[in-house]
Every structure is written in structure tokens, then in C-alpha cells.
Amino acid sequence: MKVLAPLLLLLCGCATYGASQASLESNLRALIGQPVARAYDVLGLPRGKIEVDGGTVYTWSEENVISGYDVLDGDETTPLSCSVRLMVETGVIRRYTWTGNAGACDVMAKAIAARIR
């Protein structure tokens, strides 16, 4: 039973990750065409900003570590991260990308969803 419980949590996490991924995609897509100030309203202050080819790339990220025994590699902590990058030209959001894993992207997706409406 001790092995089964983490497996069930993992499976539940995968199911919610799909919903969080769709929410994150949908809400980031809604920012396209908006002024960059709207991203600040929704995401807060960015962690970084780089000038690239006449535009600016802003980066927001969420990082956490969960504790618990990982049966696959014996680690007792698992790093979680999620990054969102918005490409802005003339003050307007033109494109986005995001990368990350379920735990951190779920947190970011919920935070964005609460503020975007």
C-alpha cells in the first residue's frame, strides 16, 4: 500500500496537469495583442527581460521543491519549475512560450486564471 499511494498521487497529478496545461495555454493566448502592462497585472513582475531583434522577451518563472522519497532514483526532493516567456514588440505582446512540469505549472496556471478574467 505504501508504494500504491504515491502512484495514485502521480496519476491524479497527471490528470490535473492536462487541465492546467490547457488553462495555461488558453490564458496566455488571451494575452496576445494586449499591452505588456496587462502581463504585469496578470503575472506580476517578471524575473528577467532581454532585448532581442527589436523586441523584448520577458520571463516569469515559478520554482518549488517537494520533499518525499522518489522510488525511481532514491532522491528525497524533486525540483519543480515553470517558465513563461512573452515576446513583446512596440509594447504589445506578440507571442508566448512556456516550459515546465506539472507541479509548478499547475500553480502558475491557477494564479493566471484567477487574475486574467
Secondary structure, 3 states (H helix, E strand, C coil): CCCHHHHHHHHHHHHHHHHHHHHHHHHHHHHCCCEHHHHHHHHCCCCEEEEECCEEEEEEEEEEEEECCCCCCCCCEEEEEEEEEEEEECCEEEEEEEEECHHHHHHHHHHHHHHHC
